Amino acid sequence: MLKFALNERRFLSFCAHVRTPVAAVRPTPARRLGPALRALAGMALLFAATPAPAPPGPGGGAPPPPPAVLDVLHEFSSLGQNAQGALFEDSDGSIYGTTAEGGTKGKGTIFRISPAGARTVLVNFDGSNGANPHAGLVKAGDGNFYGSTFLGGTSDFGTLFRLSPAGVLTTLVHFDGSNGKFPSLRLALAADGHLYGTTQGDPSAFGGSFFGNFYRFTTAGVLTVLHSFPGGLDGENPTGVIQASDGNFYGVTLYGGFKGRGTAYRMTPTGTFTQLMDFHGDSGLPSYPHGLVAEGADGNIYVATSGGGPLSGSSAGISKIGVANPGDSEIEWLVAHTVGSPWGQGDFPKFGLLAHPD
């Protein structure tokens, strides 16, 4: 049985907008994140999910919320601006990341932060070699880093690239519409040594005519499209994939499906596509799943959604969706709040989830 769910205590996530100071949490000492992984990334806050211990409340009741604690290690200016993708910690303790804007050409950068805190811009994107990376890097078995840019390249539809440990960038794929448009989220490094990812395409809600695809990408630069999303019931605009412990890939689409509010799907390494469910948003159920899904230690697949929900108005929140068979879904909201509320929980989760090792 496959479940789509989200447990707020065991996952880290980015929110696109934060209304009030968040970060009232600390990681436990045994699982404390590396220093650079606690950085502010542009307009997003990265925070751990275990509160610091708090004394009992009055009369022995529930303790009050712990005080806000947030360590700001770097404000992005010299390294670029608008850092959106996940950071990557290499085996030597160096941190690699990307910014979607800034740099010498204003089209984004790739940067490194050493264990001693030295900050270095490795690549300034200029359009011809890609522009505006929205995703972080992954390191493959050949020792090189791989990633994508949302725009730039020969058709301005994005690129796939390789970055050597010495900081040399090689553009391997130029998306031109026939092979995809607008890759946005991090590549998935699979057990077979290949990289897998998606392109978003143009949302039909905004007059687009290409709805994304799912591709395999070798470290030699060979791109193979395994599935193209035709729009409608099949789903539109996939937002990233992971390879789960069963060897299959799982992901969601932001639009499409029965009500046009997103779908969940499974893809085998050989390219067999199965739609698992629709996010229809009716009767207080969730809609518009966004970002990378995550696999928990329990074997379930977790996802955040940015619409639907049990509250009045549009809600962003946490939902649990169990899928026994394709098309047979079971949904339960775990956390929800109205978009724009003053609760300080954030709005519109955008870049997906990260499973905490506890």
N, C-alpha and C positions, 0 to 999 in steps of 0.2 A: 504493500500500500504506500503510495506516495502522498505526502502531505505538503501543502504550501502553508507556511505559518510564519509568525514572527514573535519571538520572546524578547521583550524590551530589556530584560536584565542581562542578556548574554550577547548582545550585538552592538556594534558601533555603527553609526551612520552619519552622513552629512545632510544638513538641511540647507535649502537654497536661500532662505531668509530667516534670520533670528531676530525676534522682536524685542527681547529683553536679555540681559546678561544671563547666559546659561552656565555650564561648567561647574555645577555644584556637586561634582563627583570626583573621586580619585580612584586610580587603579589600586588593587591590592598590592602590597610590596612584593609578594612572590611572583606576580605576573605584571610587574610594572613595565610600561612601554619604554622603548629606547627614547632618549631625549628629543631627537628630531621628529619623532613620530607624534609628539605633542604640540607640534607647531600649528599656528594659525595658517590656514590655507585660503588666502584671499578672503572672500566673504563667508566662508564656511568654518564652523568650529569642529574640531576633532576632540572627542571626549570619551573617557572610559566609563564603564557602566556599573562599577561597584562603589557605592557611597562610602565616604569615610565614616568610621564609627561615631555614633552620637549618643549622648547620655539619655537616659529615660526622661520622658516628659513629666509634667506635673502629675503627682499622684501615681507615678509608675506607669502612666499610659504610653502611647506611642511617642517615640522621640521626635523632636522637631527636625525639619530638614537641615542637613549639614550646611555649613557656610560655603559660599561660592569660592572655588579654587581653580584658577586657570593660569598655566605657565605660558606666557608668550615668548617664544624663542626667536622669532624672526618676523618682521613686517616686510612684505614683499614690495620691493622697489628696485633695488640693484639687481635682483635675480629675475625680474619680470613682474608681471601683474596678473591678478585673477587666476591663482592656482586652483585648479579644479580636480585634477586626477589624484588617485591614491599615490602615496609615497612608497618607494621601494627601498628596503634596507639590505645592502649587500653583505656578504660574509665578513668583510673587513670593518663593518660598522658604518660605512658611508651611506648617506641617504641620497637617492636620486628622485627627481621629480620634474614636472613640467608646469609651465604657466601658459595660459591661453592668450595672453596679451603681453605687451611690454617687450623689452629687448631693444636692440639697435634699430629694428625695422618695425617695431610695434606689433609683430605677428606671433609673439610667444617665444619661449625659450625651453631648453633642457638645462637643469642645474644639478650640482652635486654639493652636499654639505659633508665635510669630513668629520670623523669622530671628534677631532679637536675643535670643530666649529668653523673651519675655513669654508667660505662659500665661493663657488666657482660656476660661472655660466659656461657650459660646454658648447651649446648650439644656440644661435640666433636664427629663428626661422624668417625667411624673406619672401615667401610665396612660391618661388620656384622649387624650393626644397620642402614645401609644405607650409601650413599656416594654422595657427590657433589650435594646438593640441588640447583636447578635452580629457584625455585619458593619461594615466600613468604608464610606466614602463614595466615590462616583464623580462626576466633573464632566462635565456634558453640554455640548453646543454652545451652549446658551442662557446659559452662564455660571453656572448654578446647580448645587448639589450635590444628589445623590439617594441615598437609602438606605432601610433597612428596620429595623423593630424586631421582635424575636422574639415579644413579647407586647404587651399593651395594645391600645388601640382599643376600639370599641364592643362587640366580642365577646371581647376578650382573646386573640385569635388572631394579633395582629400588625398592623403597618401598613406602608405605603410613604409616604415623605415627600420634600418638596423643602426645601432650605435655601438661602436667598439669601446672596450674599457678605456682606451686612450682618448675617447671623445670624438672619433671620426664618424660623421653621419653619412649613410648611404641610403638614398631613396630607392626602394625596391619596387613599389607599385604606385602608379598614378591612377586613381579612380576616374573613370570617364563617363559614367552613366550605364554603359553596357555591363560593367563588372561591379557596379555599386556606386552609391553616393553617400558621403558624409558619415564616415566611421567616427564613433564618439566615445565608446567605453573601452576599458582595458581588454586586451587580448587574453584569451585563456590558453595557457600552456598545458597541452594534453599529455597523457601517458605515452603516446606514440612519438613524442618529440616535436609534433607540429603545433602550430598556433591556430586558434579558431576565434572567429569574431563575427560581428554583424555590422552592416551599414544601415543607417536610419532611413535614408530616402527622404522624400518630400511628403509630409502629412497631407492626406486628402482633405483634412479639415481646413487646410490653407491653400487649396487648389493644386496640390502636387499630383503627379501621375506615376511616381516610382515609390514603392512602399517598403523598400529595404530587402536585404538578403542575408544569408548565413553562409560563411565561407571558411575554407581551410587555406592556410598560408604556411608554406615551408620556409625554413631558414635560408634556403637558396633563392627565395623570392618568387616561387611559383604559387599563384592564386587560383583556387578552384571554387567556384560557386556551387554549393551543395543544395541550396534551396532559395528560391526567390519568393517573396511574399506578394501575392497578386492583389492584396487589398480585400476588403469585405470580410467575410466570415473567417478566412484563414488568418487574419491578423495583419496589422500594419505597423511599421516603424519599430522593429525590435530594438531593445535597449541594452543588450549585453548578455553573455552566456557564462556558465561555469560547467566544468566536467565534474559530475558527482561520483561517489564511490562505486556506483553500479556501472561506471564506464560511459554512461550516456551524458549528453549535454542538456541543460535546462535553461530556459529563459522566458522572458515575457515580452509582449508587445504593448506599446503605450495606447495604440488605437486599434480599431478593427474588432472583429467578433460580432456577435449577434446584435449588440446595442452600440457598437462602435467605441467601446470603452476599455478595450484591451483583452488580451488572451494570455494563457500560459501554454507552453509547448515543450516537447521532448524531441531531441534529435540524436540519432545514433551516429557513431563515428563514420559509418558508411553512407550517411545522408538520408536515412529514413526519417521522415518528419511525421510527428503525431501531435495534433492539437489536443491539449488536456482539458481546458476549460475556458469559459468566458468570464470576464469581470463585467457584469452588467449593471451594477450599481443600484438595482431596484430593491425596494423593501428594506432599506438600510444596509445593503451589502456594499462591499468596496468596489472601486473602479479605478482605472488609470494606474496600473502598476508601473513603477519607474525604477530604472537603475538595475544594477547587478543583483541577482538573487544570491543566496548563500546557503550552504549545506551545514546544518548543525551536527553536533556530535551524536545526536539521536538518529541521524540519517534522514531527517526531514529537510525539505527545501523551504527557505524563508524568503519573504518578499515584503516590501513596503508599498503602500498605495497612497495616492494623493487625492482621491475623490470618493464620492459615495459616503456611506457611514450612517450611524444611528442618530447623529445630531442634526439639528435644523441647519439648513444652509449647506455649503460645501465643506466637507471634512477631510482632513488628512489624518492618517492614523496607522494603526497596527492591526492586521487581520490574520486570522488563521483559516486556511482553506485546505481541507482534506480532499484528496482525489483518489478514490478507489479504482475507477476505470475512466478512460477518456470520456468526457462529457457528463460524468456523474460526480458532482461537486458537493462539498459540505463546507460552509463558511461560518466563521465566528469572529466577531470583532474582539480584540483584546484591549486596545487603547484607541481612543478617537478624540479629536478636538476640532472645533470649528476653525477654519482657515481665518487668520486675522485676529484670533482671540488673544487676550493679553496674558495667556498662561505661561509664555516663555518657552513653549515646547517646540517652536519652529513651524514653518510652513513648507509644503511641497517637497518632500524628500525626492532627490534627483539622481544621486549617483550610486544608490544601492547600499548594500550592507556588508559588514565585515564580521565574521564569526570570531568571538573571543575564545581563547583556548580553554576557559573554564566550562 
